[in-house]
Amino acid sequence: MPRKKPNRRKEDNGAQLHAPMIAVLVLLAVIFVSFLYLGGRCENLGSRIKAMEIDIESIHVRVLTEEMKWERMKSPKVIRVYLNKHDLDMSWPGNERIYRIPMNKRRAFDPPEAQPDGTPVYNLARQDRRETRYD
């Protein structure tokens, strides 16, 4: 009986890629793409941070100039100029126009306490609140 020749068209002579090799290649491709993505994000965030730092510097300069303008505007010399410009006579009141509150009556402006029946009690000489200072 003659022997059959193998069919050469059905034979696979090419390189074979096994499943673990394909998995490793896919994993490497995913890692490479994720590094590219993260690198792009980092560059984007870095440029945004640089732009914000430049904005902070310009805002700081503007704050300093506004503070300088405000201090200049608050100076007594400028206040006197504006008072004269608008014909305002600002002076301290005389002693006859000053009302001095005795120390024992200064506590009258504190909020009143309530009795059990709901009526307010005004204690003019309370000593329990020592944090209030009247200089």
C-alpha positions in Angstrom: 0.0 0.0 0.0 1.4 3.3 -1.1 1.9 5.9 1.5 0.0 9.2 1.2 2.0 12.4 0.8 1.2 15.0 3.4 -0.7 18.0 2.0 1.7 20.9 2.1 -0.9 23.6 1.8 -2.4 22.6 5.1 0.8 22.7 7.0 1.6 25.8 9.0 5.2 26.8 8.5 4.9 30.4 9.9 5.9 31.6 13.4 3.4 30.8 16.0 2.4 33.3 18.7 1.3 31.7 21.8 -1.4 33.2 24.1 1.0 34.3 26.9 3.2 36.1 24.3 0.1 38.0 23.0 -1.0 38.9 26.6 2.5 40.3 27.3 2.5 42.4 24.1 -1.0 43.7 24.9 0.0 44.6 28.4 3.1 46.4 27.2 1.0 48.4 24.7 -1.5 49.4 27.4 1.3 50.5 29.7 2.9 52.5 26.9 -0.4 54.3 26.0 -1.1 55.0 29.7 2.4 56.6 30.1 1.8 58.7 27.0 -1.6 59.8 28.5 -0.1 60.6 31.9 2.8 62.5 30.4 0.4 64.7 28.4 -1.7 65.3 31.5 1.3 66.3 33.5 2.5 68.7 30.9 -0.9 70.2 30.7 -1.2 70.6 34.4 2.4 72.0 34.6 1.6 74.7 32.0 -1.6 75.6 33.9 0.3 75.9 37.2 2.9 78.2 35.5 0.1 80.4 34.2 -1.6 80.5 37.6 1.7 81.4 39.3 2.1 84.3 36.8 -1.4 85.4 37.6 -0.7 85.2 41.4 2.4 87.5 40.9 0.4 90.0 38.9 -2.4 90.0 41.4 0.1 90.4 44.3 1.5 93.5 42.6 -2.0 94.9 42.1 -2.8 94.2 45.8 0.4 96.0 46.9 -0.4 99.0 44.7 -4.0 99.2 46.0 -2.7 99.0 49.6 -0.2 101.7 48.9 -3.0 103.9 47.4 -5.2 103.2 50.4 -2.5 104.1 52.9 -1.7 107.3 51.0 -5.5 108.1 51.0 -5.7 107.5 54.7 -2.9 109.8 55.7 -3.8 112.8 57.8 -2.4 115.2 55.2 -4.6 113.9 52.5 -7.6 113.8 54.8 -7.0 117.5 55.7 -6.8 118.4 52.0 -10.1 116.7 51.3 -11.8 118.3 54.4 -10.7 121.7 53.2 -11.7 121.0 49.6 -15.3 120.1 50.7 -15.4 122.9 53.3 -15.9 120.5 56.3 -15.0 121.7 59.7 -14.0 118.6 61.7 -12.9 119.2 65.2 -13.0 117.4 68.5 -16.1 118.2 70.6 -15.8 120.4 73.7 -16.0 119.0 77.2 -19.6 120.3 77.5 -20.6 117.9 74.7 -19.0 114.8 76.1 -21.1 112.5 78.3 -19.0 110.2 80.5 -20.7 107.0 81.7 -19.7 105.9 85.2 -18.1 102.5 85.4 -20.9 100.9 87.5 -23.5 101.9 84.9 -21.6 100.8 81.8 -22.9 97.2 82.2 -26.5 98.5 81.6 -25.9 98.0 77.8 -25.3 94.3 78.2 -28.3 92.1 77.2 -30.8 91.6 80.1 -31.2 88.3 82.0 -34.7 86.9 82.4 -36.4 85.8 85.6 -38.3 82.5 85.8 -41.6 84.4 85.0 -40.0 85.9 81.8 -39.5 89.5 83.0 -36.0 90.9 82.2 -33.6 91.8 85.0 -31.2 94.6 84.4 -28.1 94.1 86.6 -26.1 97.3 86.4 -23.2 96.0 88.5 -22.6 92.5 87.1 -19.1 91.3 87.7 -19.3 87.9 86.2 -18.3 89.0 82.6 -14.7 90.2 83.1 -13.8 89.9 79.4 -15.6 93.2 78.6 -13.2 96.1 78.9 -14.1 99.7 79.0 -11.0 101.9 78.6 
